[in-house]
Amino acid sequence: MTKHHNDHWKEFEDSLYRLSGKSYGTHSEPPTPKGIGMGRLPDASSSASVTGPCGESIEIYLKVKGERIEKTSFYTDGCGASVLCGYAAALLARGKTIDDAAGIDADTILDTVGNLPDDHRHCAMLAAETLRIAIHNYLAKPRFREHLPEHGKS
C-alpha cells in the first residue's frame, strides 16, 4: 500500500471506531495495537473463514511464535458490527497462549465491544467461532502434532 492508502485506511478505521462506539455500545474508540489490523496476514501460522447465517463472513489470521499468538489480523465483508467483533476477537487473542485464546467466546467479545443491538449479537458469535476454528486449524497441523506425546505413552 502507498502512504496515501495507509493514511486513508487509518482515517477510515478512526471514523469507524468512533461511529461504532456511538452506535453499538458504551466503549469509545478502542486502541489499535501494533500487529492487529483489518486485512489478510500473509505469513499466518493459521487462519479460518466462516460465513454466518446472515451471509457475512469473517476471516481471522494468527501468527504463532513459541506458545503465544504473536500477531493477529482479521477481514470481513460484513457490517460495522462484524468489523468491530472481528477486531475484538483479534485484539483479545493477540499475546495469549493458544489455550487461553481458545477460551475467548462470544460473551467475551460482547463484553469487549460493549452493548450490541440484539440483531447484531450474532456477529460476536461469528467472530468467536472463526477464532475457534483458526485455533483448531493450527492445532491440527502435522508439525504441531509432532510435539505431542504419542497416544498411550507417557
C-alpha positions in Angstrom: 0.0 0.0 0.0 1.1 3.5 -0.7 1.4 6.1 2.0 -1.7 7.8 0.7 -3.7 4.5 1.0 -2.3 3.9 4.5 -3.4 7.4 5.6 -6.8 6.9 4.1 -7.2 3.5 5.8 -6.2 4.9 9.2 -8.7 7.7 8.8 -11.4 5.1 7.9 -10.5 3.0 10.9 -10.6 6.0 13.2 -14.0 7.1 11.9 -15.5 3.5 12.1 -14.4 3.1 15.7 -15.8 6.5 16.7 -19.1 5.8 15.0 -19.3 2.2 16.3 -18.8 3.4 19.8 -21.8 5.7 19.5 -24.0 3.2 17.6 -23.3 0.0 19.3 -22.0 0.5 22.8 -20.6 2.4 25.7 -17.0 2.0 24.8 -15.2 4.7 22.9 -12.6 4.2 20.3 -10.5 1.1 21.1 -6.7 1.2 20.9 -5.1 0.0 17.8 -2.1 -2.1 19.0 0.7 -2.9 16.6 0.1 -6.2 14.9 -3.7 -6.1 14.6 -5.4 -4.8 11.6 -8.1 -5.5 9.1 -6.6 -7.4 6.3 -5.1 -10.8 5.5 -1.8 -11.8 7.2 0.4 -13.4 4.5 2.7 -15.1 7.0 0.0 -16.5 9.2 0.5 -19.8 11.0 -3.2 -20.5 10.8 -6.4 -18.9 9.6 -10.1 -19.6 9.3 -13.0 -18.1 7.3 -16.6 -18.6 8.4 -19.8 -17.4 6.8 -22.7 -16.8 9.2 -26.4 -17.4 8.6 -26.6 -13.6 7.7 -24.3 -14.2 4.7 -21.5 -12.2 6.1 -18.0 -13.7 6.5 -15.2 -13.2 9.0 -11.6 -14.3 8.4 -9.1 -14.5 11.3 -5.4 -14.9 10.8 -3.0 -16.0 13.6 0.8 -15.8 13.7 2.1 -18.1 16.4 5.6 -17.9 17.8 6.6 -20.4 20.5 3.4 -20.9 22.6 1.9 -17.5 22.0 -0.1 -15.8 19.4 2.3 -13.1 18.3 0.3 -11.3 15.6 -3.4 -11.3 14.6 -5.5 -9.8 11.8 -9.0 -10.2 10.5 -11.0 -9.5 7.4 -14.8 -9.2 6.9 -17.2 -8.5 4.2 -19.8 -7.7 6.8 -21.3 -4.7 8.5 -19.8 -2.4 11.1 -20.7 -4.8 13.9 -18.8 -7.6 12.1 -15.8 -5.3 11.8 -16.0 -4.4 15.5 -16.4 -8.1 16.6 -13.6 -9.3 14.2 -11.3 -6.6 15.6 -12.2 -7.5 19.2 -11.5 -11.2 18.5 -8.1 -10.4 17.0 -7.3 -8.0 19.9 -8.3 -10.5 22.6 -6.2 -13.3 21.0 -3.0 -11.3 20.5 -0.4 -12.2 23.1 -2.3 -15.1 24.5 -1.3 -18.7 24.6 -3.3 -21.0 22.3 -5.1 -22.5 25.3 -6.0 -19.0 26.6 -7.2 -17.8 23.2 -9.4 -20.9 22.9 -11.4 -19.7 25.8 -12.5 -16.5 24.0 -16.2 -16.8 23.3 -19.0 -14.6 22.1 -19.7 -13.2 25.6 -16.0 -12.2 26.0 -16.2 -10.4 22.6 -19.5 -8.7 23.6 -18.0 -7.5 26.9 -15.1 -6.0 25.0 -17.1 -4.1 22.3 -19.9 -3.0 24.6 -23.6 -3.2 24.0 -24.5 -4.5 20.5 -28.2 -4.5 19.5 -29.8 -7.9 19.6 -30.0 -8.1 15.9 -26.1 -7.8 15.7 -25.1 -10.1 18.5 -24.6 -12.9 16.0 -21.5 -11.0 14.8 -19.8 -11.8 18.1 -20.8 -15.4 17.8 -19.4 -15.5 14.2 -16.1 -13.9 15.3 -15.7 -16.3 18.2 -16.4 -19.3 16.0 -13.9 -18.1 13.4 -11.2 -17.7 16.1 -12.0 -21.1 17.5 -11.6 -22.7 14.0 -8.4 -20.8 13.4 -7.0 -22.3 16.6 -8.3 -25.7 15.7 -6.6 -25.5 12.3 -3.3 -24.5 14.0 -3.5 -27.4 16.4 -4.4 -29.9 13.6 -1.2 -29.1 11.6 1.3 -32.0 11.5 4.2 -30.0 12.7 2.3 -29.2 15.9 1.3 -32.8 16.5 4.9 -33.9 16.3 5.5 -32.2 19.7 2.7 -34.1 21.4 3.4 -37.4 23.2 2.3 -40.5 21.3 -1.1 -41.8 22.4 -0.9 -44.2 25.3 2.8 -43.3 26.1 3.9 -41.1 28.9 
